[in-house]
């Protein structure tokens, strides 16, 4: 295990929050729960569809919860009815979703019965985010919810400028606006401090560096940089930068002289979901890097979305990140 991952698990164990896992019938999730308990990362609350799964959850050290038998079912129904009233939706239909594992799990977080939710090994990103937004909601200072991957350098091969890089947005907003790009960057910076613990250095990426090309997409990135600097003048932010200028000190000095981010970036903000998603998968599969995520950013409380291809170890890493996202 890399130094970053070992540190991640150790710092999460120091907090040991209550994390609810919405997919307790999934074998990978149960295996991860056993590893999480063994490492002391969290107290796992595990949603299961019926009592036939209770013994397996307990055998792995988790606390099983069957929604339709839970004493909190009526309170979850109340959460759903409140959501329906606020949005002029059918209250009866909303109440019927109380036993939905994603709804129940996110409601537990909203009601402070759990500190974070982890799901997505079985359910789609759309389903995971839908219930997180309905019941937990976006953080007050953020108007956008986005997704990040924490890319951990492989143990062999050329050295990276940092052991871990933040890639965002890689999972939620297809064509972010200027405001959304800024929201993505600020959320990534907040989580970077919590999860990695270093100072954010944010590079807004493009096919252009400092005016080397002109296009509507380049202008959007420049405007997002200006907005982010205005909103958080304390942060190190630069763009537009090409990826090599962002990550290579020599290239950064040549292409963006005087920049305090070029060649030093640890957060890469992509101009579109296409770019971000393609980039993280290429880096993961061609270099052997560990990709942790997608980590949902911008929610009032943590609710993480896993890849449906996630391994049990990736679920453990995601739970550790959720533990650190619980920090104030």
C-alpha contacts under 8 A as a table, 3 or more apart, distances in Angstrom:
res1	aa1	res2	aa2	distance
1	X	5	X	6.22
1	X	6	X	6.28
2	X	5	X	5.29
2	X	6	X	6.20
2	X	155	X	7.52
3	X	6	X	5.19
3	X	7	X	6.10
4	X	7	X	5.08
4	X	8	X	5.97
4	X	152	X	7.74
4	X	163	X	7.26
4	X	164	X	7.48
4	X	196	X	7.70
5	X	8	X	4.83
5	X	9	X	6.22
5	X	317	X	7.47
6	X	9	X	5.30
6	X	10	X	6.16
7	X	10	X	5.01
7	X	11	X	6.03
8	X	11	X	5.40
8	X	12	X	6.12
8	X	195	X	7.24
8	X	196	X	7.69
8	X	317	X	7.83
8	X	320	X	6.35
8	X	321	X	7.18
9	X	12	X	5.10
9	X	13	X	6.10
9	X	39	X	7.55
9	X	41	X	6.40
9	X	317	X	7.42
9	X	320	X	5.71
10	X	13	X	5.17
10	X	14	X	6.50
10	X	41	X	7.60
11	X	14	X	5.15
11	X	15	X	6.92
11	X	324	X	7.53
12	X	15	X	5.33
12	X	16	X	6.06
12	X	41	X	5.34
12	X	42	X	7.50
12	X	320	X	5.23
12	X	321	X	7.33
12	X	323	X	5.40
12	X	324	X	5.90
13	X	16	X	4.82
13	X	39	X	7.07
13	X	40	X	5.14
13	X	41	X	4.01
13	X	42	X	6.60
13	X	320	X	7.87
14	X	41	X	7.62
15	X	41	X	7.58
15	X	42	X	7.71
15	X	323	X	6.85
15	X	324	X	7.70
16	X	40	X	6.47
16	X	41	X	5.12
16	X	42	X	4.16
16	X	43	X	6.42
16	X	323	X	6.92
17	X	41	X	7.64
17	X	42	X	5.04
17	X	43	X	6.11
17	X	114	X	7.78
17	X	115	X	6.10
17	X	116	X	7.86
17	X	323	X	6.03
17	X	326	X	7.90
18	X	42	X	5.78
18	X	43	X	4.72
18	X	44	X	6.00
18	X	45	X	6.87
18	X	113	X	7.95
18	X	114	X	5.03
18	X	115	X	5.29
18	X	116	X	6.83
19	X	42	X	6.29
19	X	43	X	6.14
19	X	44	X	5.12
19	X	45	X	5.98
19	X	114	X	5.78
19	X	115	X	5.80
19	X	116	X	4.88
19	X	117	X	5.60
19	X	118	X	7.17
19	X	319	X	7.45
19	X	322	X	7.99
19	X	323	X	7.76
20	X	44	X	5.80
20	X	45	X	4.44
20	X	46	X	5.70
20	X	47	X	7.27
20	X	105	X	6.09
20	X	108	X	7.86
20	X	109	X	7.89
20	X	114	X	6.26
20	X	115	X	7.82
20	X	116	X	6.29
20	X	117	X	4.81
20	X	118	X	6.35
21	X	24	X	6.50
21	X	29	X	7.68
21	X	44	X	6.88
21	X	45	X	6.09
21	X	46	X	4.84
21	X	47	X	6.09
21	X	105	X	7.09
21	X	117	X	5.95
21	X	118	X	5.08
21	X	119	X	6.09
22	X	46	X	6.28
22	X	47	X	4.95
22	X	48	X	7.49
22	X	101	X	5.39
22	X	102	X	5.69
22	X	104	X	7.99
22	X	105	X	5.69
22	X	117	X	7.30
22	X	118	X	6.59
22	X	119	X	5.49
23	X	26	X	5.74
23	X	29	X	6.71
23	X	46	X	7.22
23	X	47	X	6.13
23	X	48	X	6.74
23	X	101	X	7.19
23	X	119	X	6.38
23	X	120	X	7.98
23	X	121	X	7.42
23	X	122	X	6.97
24	X	27	X	7.72
24	X	29	X	6.23
24	X	30	X	6.25
24	X	46	X	5.39
24	X	47	X	5.26
24	X	48	X	4.89
24	X	49	X	7.91
24	X	53	X	7.70
24	X	57	X	7.32
25	X	29	X	7.69
25	X	30	X	7.50
25	X	48	X	5.89
25	X	49	X	7.29
25	X	53	X	6.74
26	X	29	X	5.34
26	X	30	X	6.44
26	X	121	X	7.78
26	X	122	X	7.42
27	X	30	X	5.15
27	X	31	X	6.18
28	X	31	X	5.08
28	X	32	X	6.10
28	X	311	X	6.38
28	X	312	X	4.82
28	X	315	X	8.00
29	X	32	X	5.00
29	X	33	X	6.11
29	X	121	X	7.65
29	X	312	X	6.22
29	X	315	X	7.01
30	X	33	X	4.98
30	X	34	X	6.45
30	X	56	X	7.84
30	X	57	X	6.64
30	X	60	X	6.63
31	X	34	X	5.28
31	X	35	X	6.56
31	X	60	X	7.22
31	X	312	X	6.04
32	X	35	X	5.03
32	X	36	X	6.04
32	X	312	X	4.77
32	X	313	X	6.43
32	X	315	X	6.10
32	X	316	X	5.56
33	X	36	X	4.99
33	X	37	X	6.15
33	X	44	X	6.52
33	X	60	X	6.30
33	X	61	X	7.09
33	X	62	X	6.44
33	X	316	X	7.57
34	X	37	X	5.26
34	X	38	X	6.18
34	X	60	X	4.51
34	X	61	X	5.95
34	X	62	X	7.43
35	X	38	X	5.02
35	X	39	X	6.13
35	X	316	X	7.07
36	X	39	X	5.19
36	X	40	X	5.96
36	X	41	X	5.26
36	X	42	X	6.26
36	X	43	X	8.00
36	X	44	X	7.73
36	X	316	X	6.14
36	X	319	X	7.93
37	X	40	X	4.97
37	X	41	X	6.47
37	X	42	X	6.54
37	X	43	X	6.82
37	X	44	X	7.41
37	X	60	X	7.82
37	X	61	X	6.17
37	X	62	X	7.51
38	X	41	X	7.94
40	X	43	X	7.63
41	X	319	X	7.64
41	X	320	X	6.29
41	X	323	X	7.63
42	X	319	X	7.69
42	X	320	X	7.83
42	X	323	X	7.30
43	X	62	X	7.18
43	X	63	X	7.97
44	X	61	X	7.85
44	X	62	X	5.10
44	X	63	X	6.19
45	X	62	X	5.94
45	X	63	X	4.76
45	X	64	X	6.12
45	X	65	X	6.96
45	X	114	X	7.90
46	X	57	X	7.10
46	X	62	X	6.27
46	X	63	X	5.78
46	X	64	X	4.86
46	X	65	X	5.82
47	X	64	X	6.08
47	X	65	X	4.85
47	X	66	X	6.02
47	X	67	X	7.13
47	X	101	X	6.28
47	X	105	X	7.12
48	X	51	X	7.53
48	X	53	X	6.26
48	X	54	X	7.30
48	X	64	X	6.70
48	X	65	X	6.05
48	X	66	X	5.34
48	X	67	X	7.58
48	X	101	X	7.55
49	X	53	X	7.53
49	X	66	X	5.94
49	X	67	X	7.32
49	X	101	X	7.64
50	X	53	X	6.29
50	X	54	X	7.54
50	X	66	X	5.71
51	X	54	X	5.17
51	X	55	X	7.97
51	X	66	X	6.81
52	X	55	X	7.10
53	X	56	X	5.46
53	X	57	X	6.42
54	X	57	X	5.27
54	X	58	X	6.29
54	X	64	X	5.60
54	X	65	X	7.84
55	X	58	X	5.16
55	X	59	X	6.07
56	X	59	X	5.00
56	X	60	X	6.45
57	X	60	X	5.26
57	X	61	X	6.47
57	X	62	X	5.23
57	X	63	X	6.70
57	X	64	X	5.86
58	X	61	X	4.94
58	X	62	X	5.21
58	X	63	X	6.28
58	X	64	X	6.78
59	X	62	X	7.51
65	X	70	X	6.76
66	X	69	X	5.50
66	X	70	X	5.99
67	X	70	X	5.08
67	X	72	X	7.94
67	X	73	X	6.30
67	X	98	X	7.62
67	X	99	X	5.15
67	X	100	X	7.79
67	X	101	X	7.30
67	X	104	X	6.80
68	X	73	X	6.50
68	X	99	X	5.70
69	X	73	X	7.42
70	X	73	X	5.47
71	X	74	X	7.18
72	X	75	X	5.18
72	X	76	X	6.26
73	X	76	X	5.09
73	X	77	X	6.24
73	X	98	X	6.65
73	X	99	X	7.48
73	X	104	X	7.96
74	X	77	X	4.99
74	X	78	X	6.31
75	X	78	X	4.95
75	X	79	X	6.36
76	X	79	X	5.04
76	X	80	X	6.38
76	X	98	X	5.84
76	X	104	X	6.39
76	X	107	X	5.90
76	X	108	X	7.60
77	X	80	X	5.12
77	X	81	X	6.15
77	X	94	X	7.64
77	X	95	X	4.98
77	X	96	X	7.75
77	X	97	X	7.75
77	X	98	X	5.31
78	X	81	X	5.01
78	X	82	X	6.09
78	X	95	X	7.52
79	X	82	X	5.17
79	X	83	X	6.33
79	X	107	X	6.87
79	X	135	X	7.17
80	X	83	X	5.06
80	X	84	X	6.17
80	X	91	X	7.70
80	X	94	X	5.57
80	X	95	X	5.93
80	X	97	X	7.75
80	X	98	X	7.22
80	X	135	X	7.46
81	X	84	X	4.96
81	X	85	X	6.16
81	X	91	X	5.24
81	X	92	X	7.77
81	X	94	X	6.01
81	X	95	X	6.09
82	X	85	X	5.22
82	X	86	X	6.29
83	X	86	X	5.30
83	X	87	X	6.44
83	X	134	X	6.74
83	X	135	X	7.28
84	X	87	X	5.28
84	X	88	X	5.78
84	X	89	X	4.55
84	X	90	X	6.21
84	X	91	X	5.51
84	X	94	X	6.38
85	X	88	X	5.01
85	X	89	X	6.16
85	X	90	X	7.81
85	X	91	X	6.84
86	X	89	X	7.82
89	X	94	X	7.70
90	X	93	X	5.50
90	X	94	X	6.29
91	X	94	X	4.97
91	X	95	X	6.15
92	X	95	X	5.17
92	X	96	X	6.52
93	X	96	X	5.24
93	X	97	X	7.04
94	X	97	X	5.56
94	X	98	X	7.54
95	X	98	X	5.70
96	X	99	X	7.28
97	X	100	X	5.24
97	X	103	X	6.80
98	X	103	X	6.24
98	X	104	X	5.95
99	X	103	X	7.17
99	X	104	X	6.14
100	X	103	X	5.23
100	X	104	X	6.00
101	X	104	X	5.10
101	X	105	X	5.92
102	X	105	X	5.18
102	X	106	X	6.12
102	X	119	X	7.59
102	X	127	X	7.92
102	X	128	X	6.73
102	X	131	X	6.30
103	X	106	X	5.41
103	X	107	X	6.00
103	X	131	X	5.64
103	X	132	X	7.90
103	X	135	X	7.51
104	X	107	X	5.09
104	X	108	X	6.28
105	X	108	X	5.24
105	X	109	X	6.72
105	X	117	X	6.47
106	X	109	X	5.11
106	X	110	X	6.23
106	X	117	X	6.32
106	X	131	X	6.65
106	X	132	X	5.85
106	X	135	X	6.07
106	X	136	X	6.55
106	X	303	X	7.33
107	X	110	X	4.85
107	X	111	X	6.02
107	X	135	X	5.77
107	X	136	X	7.24
108	X	111	X	5.12
108	X	112	X	6.16
108	X	113	X	4.93
108	X	114	X	5.53
109	X	112	X	5.06
109	X	113	X	5.79
109	X	114	X	4.59
109	X	115	X	5.56
109	X	116	X	5.84
109	X	117	X	6.81
109	X	136	X	7.12
109	X	301	X	7.36
110	X	113	X	7.65
110	X	114	X	7.91
110	X	135	X	6.21
110	X	136	X	5.21
110	X	301	X	7.75
111	X	114	X	7.62
112	X	115	X	6.39
114	X	117	X	7.55
115	X	301	X	7.29
115	X	302	X	7.32
115	X	323	X	7.98
115	X	326	X	6.68
116	X	301	X	6.54
116	X	302	X	4.83
116	X	303	X	5.58
116	X	304	X	7.87
116	X	322	X	6.32
116	X	323	X	7.33
116	X	326	X	7.20
117	X	302	X	6.36
117	X	303	X	4.43
117	X	304	X	6.11
117	X	322	X	7.75
118	X	303	X	5.78
118	X	304	X	4.78
118	X	305	X	6.35
118	X	306	X	7.30
118	X	318	X	7.63
118	X	319	X	6.81
118	X	322	X	7.82
119	X	122	X	7.49
119	X	123	X	7.17
119	X	128	X	6.72
119	X	303	X	7.75
119	X	304	X	6.26
119	X	305	X	5.41
119	X	306	X	5.88
120	X	123	X	4.70
120	X	124	X	5.97
120	X	125	X	6.41
120	X	128	X	6.33
120	X	304	X	7.80
120	X	305	X	4.94
120	X	306	X	4.30
120	X	307	X	5.95
120	X	308	X	5.89
121	X	306	X	5.48
121	X	307	X	5.80
121	X	308	X	4.15
121	X	309	X	6.70
121	X	310	X	6.11
122	X	308	X	5.66
123	X	127	X	6.32
123	X	128	X	6.61
123	X	308	X	7.16
124	X	127	X	5.32
124	X	128	X	6.31
124	X	308	X	7.33
125	X	128	X	5.07
125	X	129	X	6.00
125	X	305	X	6.31
125	X	306	X	7.83
125	X	307	X	7.96
126	X	129	X	5.37
126	X	130	X	5.92
127	X	130	X	5.09
127	X	131	X	6.51
128	X	131	X	5.75
128	X	132	X	6.33
128	X	305	X	6.28
129	X	132	X	4.97
129	X	133	X	5.94
129	X	305	X	7.47
130	X	133	X	5.40
130	X	134	X	6.19
131	X	134	X	5.01
131	X	135	X	6.01
131	X	136	X	7.87
132	X	135	X	5.51
132	X	136	X	5.28
132	X	137	X	6.38
132	X	299	X	7.94
132	X	303	X	6.33
133	X	136	X	5.57
133	X	137	X	4.26
133	X	138	X	6.45
133	X	299	X	7.53
134	X	137	X	5.85
136	X	299	X	6.98
136	X	300	X	6.16
136	X	301	X	6.50
137	X	299	X	5.83
137	X	300	X	5.82
137	X	301	X	8.00
138	X	142	X	6.61
138	X	143	X	7.00
138	X	144	X	7.27
138	X	145	X	6.70
138	X	298	X	5.76
138	X	299	X	4.17
138	X	300	X	5.13
139	X	142	X	5.38
139	X	143	X	7.62
139	X	298	X	5.48
139	X	299	X	4.78
139	X	300	X	3.98
139	X	301	X	7.63
140	X	143	X	7.50
140	X	300	X	7.18
142	X	145	X	7.46
142	X	183	X	6.18
142	X	187	X	7.59
142	X	298	X	5.81
143	X	180	X	7.54
143	X	183	X	6.86
143	X	298	X	7.79
144	X	180	X	6.07
144	X	183	X	6.07
144	X	184	X	7.15
144	X	298	X	6.36
145	X	172	X	7.40
145	X	184	X	7.59
145	X	296	X	6.95
145	X	297	X	5.64
145	X	298	X	4.74
145	X	299	X	6.48
146	X	168	X	7.58
146	X	169	X	5.82
146	X	170	X	7.82
146	X	171	X	6.78
146	X	172	X	5.25
146	X	173	X	6.56
146	X	184	X	6.18
146	X	296	X	5.77
146	X	297	X	5.18
146	X	298	X	6.62
147	X	168	X	6.10
147	X	169	X	5.11
147	X	170	X	5.57
147	X	171	X	4.94
147	X	172	X	5.83
147	X	293	X	7.80
147	X	294	X	5.42
147	X	295	X	5.27
147	X	296	X	4.54
147	X	297	X	5.71
148	X	166	X	6.56
148	X	167	X	5.47
148	X	168	X	4.46
148	X	169	X	5.52
148	X	170	X	5.75
148	X	171	X	7.13
148	X	188	X	7.24
148	X	293	X	6.44
148	X	294	X	5.33
148	X	295	X	5.01
148	X	296	X	6.53
148	X	297	X	7.12
149	X	166	X	5.86
149	X	167	X	5.19
149	X	168	X	6.60
149	X	170	X	6.90
149	X	280	X	7.39
149	X	291	X	6.12
149	X	292	X	5.46
149	X	293	X	4.73
149	X	294	X	5.22
149	X	295	X	6.12
150	X	164	X	6.37
150	X	165	X	5.76
150	X	166	X	4.81
150	X	167	X	6.47
150	X	290	X	7.98
150	X	291	X	5.82
150	X	292	X	5.07
150	X	293	X	6.59
151	X	164	X	5.38
151	X	165	X	5.14
151	X	166	X	6.28
151	X	167	X	7.23
151	X	280	X	7.56
151	X	284	X	7.69
151	X	289	X	6.34
151	X	290	X	5.71
151	X	291	X	4.71
151	X	292	X	6.43
152	X	163	X	5.87
152	X	164	X	4.43
152	X	165	X	6.67
152	X	289	X	5.52
152	X	290	X	4.95
152	X	291	X	6.42
152	X	292	X	7.87
153	X	159	X	7.87
153	X	160	X	6.52
153	X	162	X	7.82
153	X	163	X	5.27
153	X	164	X	6.06
153	X	288	X	7.88
153	X	289	X	5.03
153	X	290	X	6.77
154	X	157	X	7.09
154	X	287	X	6.76
154	X	288	X	5.50
154	X	289	X	4.51
154	X	290	X	6.84
156	X	159	X	7.97
157	X	287	X	7.76
160	X	163	X	6.27
161	X	247	X	6.53
161	X	248	X	7.45
161	X	263	X	7.87
161	X	264	X	6.99
162	X	165	X	6.51
162	X	266	X	6.67
164	X	196	X	7.94
164	X	266	X	7.38
165	X	266	X	5.02
165	X	267	X	5.94
165	X	268	X	7.47
166	X	188	X	7.41
166	X	192	X	7.50
166	X	266	X	6.21
166	X	267	X	4.59
166	X	268	X	6.04
167	X	170	X	6.79
167	X	267	X	6.20
167	X	268	X	5.08
167	X	269	X	6.33
167	X	270	X	7.46
167	X	276	X	6.76
167	X	280	X	7.05
168	X	171	X	7.96
168	X	184	X	6.96
168	X	185	X	7.69
168	X	188	X	7.25
168	X	267	X	7.73
168	X	268	X	6.36
168	X	269	X	5.14
168	X	270	X	6.11
168	X	276	X	6.28
169	X	172	X	6.69
169	X	173	X	6.96
169	X	184	X	6.65
169	X	269	X	6.63
169	X	270	X	6.33
169	X	272	X	7.35
169	X	273	X	6.06
169	X	276	X	5.97
169	X	277	X	7.76
170	X	273	X	5.44
170	X	274	X	7.74
170	X	275	X	7.88
170	X	276	X	4.61
170	X	277	X	4.53
170	X	280	X	7.54
170	X	294	X	7.20
171	X	273	X	6.55
171	X	276	X	7.99
171	X	277	X	6.69
171	X	294	X	6.45
172	X	273	X	7.07
173	X	176	X	5.73
173	X	272	X	7.51
173	X	273	X	6.04
174	X	272	X	5.82
174	X	273	X	4.57
174	X	274	X	6.88
175	X	271	X	7.56
175	X	272	X	5.17
175	X	273	X	6.51
176	X	179	X	7.74
176	X	180	X	5.27
176	X	181	X	5.72
176	X	271	X	7.19
176	X	272	X	6.33
176	X	273	X	7.97
177	X	180	X	4.98
177	X	181	X	6.05
177	X	220	X	7.36
178	X	181	X	5.25
178	X	182	X	6.38
178	X	220	X	5.71
178	X	221	X	6.93
178	X	223	X	6.27
178	X	224	X	4.79
178	X	227	X	7.93
179	X	182	X	5.15
179	X	183	X	6.20
179	X	224	X	6.56
179	X	227	X	7.56
180	X	183	X	4.87
180	X	184	X	6.04
181	X	184	X	5.07
181	X	185	X	6.28
181	X	221	X	7.73
181	X	224	X	5.97
181	X	269	X	7.59
181	X	271	X	7.51
182	X	185	X	5.13
182	X	186	X	6.22
182	X	224	X	5.38
182	X	225	X	7.12
182	X	227	X	6.61
182	X	228	X	5.27
183	X	186	X	5.22
183	X	187	X	6.08
184	X	187	X	5.28
184	X	188	X	6.07
184	X	269	X	7.56
184	X	297	X	7.72
185	X	188	X	5.08
185	X	189	X	6.15
185	X	202	X	7.17
185	X	228	X	7.59
185	X	269	X	6.43
186	X	189	X	5.06
186	X	190	X	6.28
186	X	228	X	7.37
186	X	232	X	7.99
187	X	190	X	5.17
187	X	191	X	6.28
187	X	297	X	5.85
187	X	298	X	5.87
188	X	191	X	5.25
188	X	192	X	5.89
188	X	267	X	7.31
188	X	297	X	6.96
189	X	192	X	5.00
189	X	193	X	6.50
189	X	200	X	5.60
189	X	202	X	7.65
189	X	267	X	7.52
190	X	193	X	5.59
190	X	194	X	6.68
191	X	194	X	5.00
191	X	195	X	5.83
191	X	297	X	7.56
191	X	325	X	6.70
192	X	195	X	5.23
192	X	196	X	5.37
192	X	197	X	6.46
192	X	198	X	7.12
192	X	199	X	7.82
192	X	200	X	6.57
193	X	196	X	5.73
193	X	197	X	4.37
193	X	198	X	5.73
193	X	199	X	6.55
193	X	200	X	7.04
194	X	197	X	5.66
194	X	324	X	5.99
194	X	325	X	6.38
194	X	327	X	6.99
195	X	321	X	6.29
195	X	324	X	5.82
195	X	325	X	7.02
200	X	235	X	7.06
200	X	236	X	6.77
200	X	265	X	7.78
200	X	266	X	6.45
200	X	267	X	6.66
201	X	235	X	7.32
201	X	236	X	5.08
201	X	237	X	6.16
201	X	261	X	5.68
201	X	264	X	6.80
201	X	265	X	4.80
201	X	266	X	5.45
201	X	267	X	5.98
202	X	235	X	7.97
202	X	236	X	6.16
202	X	237	X	4.75
202	X	238	X	6.42
202	X	261	X	6.75
202	X	265	X	5.70
202	X	266	X	6.51
202	X	267	X	4.75
202	X	268	X	6.14
202	X	269	X	7.20
203	X	237	X	6.11
203	X	238	X	5.25
203	X	239	X	5.78
203	X	240	X	7.46
203	X	241	X	6.59
203	X	246	X	6.17
203	X	261	X	6.65
203	X	262	X	7.44
203	X	265	X	5.79
203	X	266	X	7.79
203	X	267	X	6.15
203	X	268	X	5.13
203	X	269	X	6.10
204	X	221	X	6.61
204	X	225	X	7.02
204	X	237	X	7.77
204	X	238	X	6.34
204	X	239	X	4.80
204	X	240	X	5.52
204	X	241	X	6.19
204	X	268	X	6.15
204	X	269	X	4.73
204	X	270	X	6.40
204	X	271	X	7.46
205	X	221	X	7.66
205	X	239	X	6.52
205	X	240	X	5.67
205	X	241	X	4.96
205	X	242	X	5.52
205	X	243	X	6.28
205	X	246	X	7.84
205	X	268	X	6.60
205	X	269	X	5.86
205	X	270	X	5.40
205	X	271	X	6.48
206	X	209	X	7.04
206	X	218	X	6.49
206	X	221	X	7.43
206	X	239	X	7.91
206	X	240	X	5.73
206	X	241	X	5.67
206	X	242	X	5.27
206	X	243	X	7.53
206	X	270	X	7.35
206	X	271	X	6.64
207	X	213	X	7.76
207	X	218	X	7.82
207	X	241	X	7.41
207	X	242	X	5.47
208	X	211	X	6.41
208	X	212	X	5.31
208	X	213	X	5.24
208	X	214	X	7.62
208	X	218	X	6.94
208	X	240	X	6.30
208	X	241	X	6.11
208	X	242	X	5.73
209	X	212	X	5.40
209	X	213	X	7.44
209	X	239	X	7.07
209	X	240	X	5.24
209	X	241	X	4.26
209	X	242	X	5.39
209	X	245	X	7.55
209	X	255	X	6.84
209	X	256	X	7.28
210	X	239	X	6.75
210	X	240	X	5.61
210	X	241	X	6.49
210	X	255	X	7.66
210	X	256	X	6.73
211	X	214	X	6.73
211	X	240	X	7.69
213	X	218	X	7.70
214	X	218	X	6.20
214	X	219	X	7.34
215	X	218	X	5.15
215	X	219	X	6.36
216	X	219	X	5.14
216	X	220	X	6.29
217	X	220	X	5.09
217	X	221	X	6.44
217	X	271	X	7.38
218	X	221	X	5.17
218	X	222	X	6.33
218	X	240	X	6.99
219	X	222	X	5.07
219	X	223	X	6.17
220	X	223	X	5.19
220	X	224	X	6.20
221	X	224	X	5.01
221	X	225	X	6.25
221	X	239	X	7.10
221	X	240	X	6.15
221	X	271	X	6.80
222	X	225	X	5.10
222	X	226	X	6.35
222	X	239	X	6.35
222	X	240	X	5.89
223	X	226	X	5.09
223	X	227	X	6.16
224	X	227	X	5.06
224	X	228	X	6.04
225	X	228	X	5.16
225	X	229	X	6.18
225	X	237	X	6.89
225	X	238	X	6.46
225	X	239	X	6.21
225	X	240	X	7.71
226	X	229	X	5.23
226	X	230	X	6.25
227	X	230	X	5.08
227	X	231	X	6.18
228	X	231	X	5.08
228	X	232	X	5.92
228	X	233	X	7.69
228	X	237	X	7.61
229	X	232	X	5.18
229	X	233	X	4.85
229	X	234	X	7.89
229	X	235	X	7.18
229	X	237	X	6.73
230	X	233	X	5.74
232	X	235	X	5.78
233	X	236	X	7.88
236	X	260	X	6.89
236	X	261	X	6.49
237	X	261	X	6.52
238	X	241	X	7.27
238	X	259	X	7.24
238	X	260	X	7.88
238	X	261	X	6.06
238	X	262	X	7.47
241	X	245	X	6.02
241	X	246	X	6.03
241	X	256	X	7.99
241	X	262	X	7.60
242	X	245	X	5.32
242	X	246	X	6.28
243	X	246	X	5.05
243	X	247	X	6.26
244	X	247	X	5.27
244	X	248	X	5.50
244	X	251	X	6.46
244	X	252	X	7.16
244	X	263	X	7.73
245	X	248	X	5.69
245	X	249	X	7.29
245	X	251	X	5.15
245	X	252	X	4.03
245	X	253	X	7.74
245	X	255	X	6.39
245	X	256	X	7.14
245	X	262	X	5.55
245	X	263	X	5.87
246	X	249	X	7.89
246	X	252	X	6.17
246	X	261	X	6.81
246	X	262	X	4.42
246	X	263	X	4.79
246	X	264	X	6.54
246	X	265	X	5.53
247	X	252	X	7.26
247	X	262	X	6.58
247	X	263	X	4.25
247	X	264	X	5.89
247	X	265	X	5.89
248	X	251	X	5.37
248	X	252	X	5.79
248	X	262	X	7.41
248	X	263	X	4.33
248	X	264	X	7.41
249	X	252	X	4.97
249	X	253	X	6.09
249	X	262	X	6.74
249	X	263	X	3.79
249	X	264	X	6.79
250	X	253	X	5.28
250	X	254	X	6.40
250	X	263	X	7.12
251	X	254	X	5.08
251	X	255	X	6.01
251	X	263	X	7.15
252	X	255	X	5.25
252	X	256	X	5.36
252	X	257	X	6.93
252	X	259	X	7.84
252	X	262	X	4.67
252	X	263	X	4.88
253	X	256	X	5.48
253	X	257	X	4.70
253	X	258	X	7.18
253	X	259	X	7.61
253	X	262	X	7.02
253	X	263	X	7.37
254	X	257	X	5.98
256	X	259	X	5.81
256	X	262	X	6.48
259	X	262	X	5.53
260	X	264	X	7.36
261	X	264	X	5.08
261	X	265	X	5.30
262	X	265	X	6.23
265	X	268	X	6.97
269	X	276	X	7.86
270	X	273	X	7.22
270	X	275	X	6.11
270	X	276	X	5.32
271	X	275	X	6.78
271	X	276	X	7.65
272	X	275	X	5.32
272	X	276	X	6.38
273	X	276	X	5.12
273	X	277	X	5.83
274	X	277	X	5.48
274	X	278	X	5.98
275	X	278	X	5.40
275	X	279	X	5.95
276	X	279	X	5.14
276	X	280	X	6.27
277	X	280	X	5.49
277	X	281	X	6.38
278	X	281	X	5.38
278	X	282	X	6.13
279	X	282	X	5.21
279	X	283	X	6.16
280	X	283	X	5.17
280	X	284	X	6.00
280	X	291	X	7.44
281	X	284	X	5.00
281	X	285	X	6.02
282	X	285	X	5.37
282	X	286	X	5.71
282	X	287	X	7.87
283	X	286	X	5.47
283	X	287	X	5.52
283	X	288	X	7.32
283	X	289	X	6.52
284	X	287	X	5.76
284	X	288	X	5.31
284	X	289	X	4.69
284	X	290	X	6.26
284	X	291	X	6.22
285	X	288	X	5.56
285	X	289	X	7.26
292	X	295	X	7.45
292	X	314	X	6.52
292	X	317	X	6.78
292	X	318	X	6.53
293	X	296	X	7.99
293	X	304	X	7.96
293	X	305	X	7.16
293	X	306	X	6.15
293	X	307	X	7.14
293	X	318	X	6.59
294	X	304	X	7.30
294	X	305	X	5.87
294	X	306	X	6.06
294	X	307	X	6.95
295	X	304	X	5.62
295	X	305	X	6.38
295	X	306	X	7.81
295	X	318	X	7.50
296	X	299	X	7.31
296	X	302	X	7.43
296	X	303	X	6.73
296	X	304	X	5.48
296	X	305	X	6.52
297	X	302	X	7.98
299	X	302	X	6.26
299	X	303	X	7.46
301	X	325	X	7.89
301	X	326	X	6.92
302	X	322	X	6.01
302	X	325	X	6.21
302	X	326	X	6.58
303	X	322	X	7.45
304	X	318	X	7.27
304	X	322	X	6.91
306	X	310	X	6.44
306	X	315	X	7.19
306	X	318	X	7.60
307	X	310	X	5.11
310	X	314	X	5.78
310	X	315	X	6.58
311	X	314	X	5.16
311	X	315	X	6.41
312	X	315	X	5.07
312	X	316	X	6.38
313	X	316	X	4.98
313	X	317	X	6.33
314	X	317	X	5.02
314	X	318	X	6.16
315	X	318	X	5.02
315	X	319	X	6.17
316	X	319	X	5.10
316	X	320	X	6.33
317	X	320	X	5.10
317	X	321	X	6.37
318	X	321	X	5.09
318	X	322	X	6.17
319	X	322	X	4.93
319	X	323	X	6.21
320	X	323	X	5.04
320	X	324	X	6.55
321	X	324	X	5.14
321	X	325	X	6.16
322	X	325	X	4.94
322	X	326	X	6.48
323	X	326	X	5.42
323	X	327	X	7.59
324	X	327	X	5.60
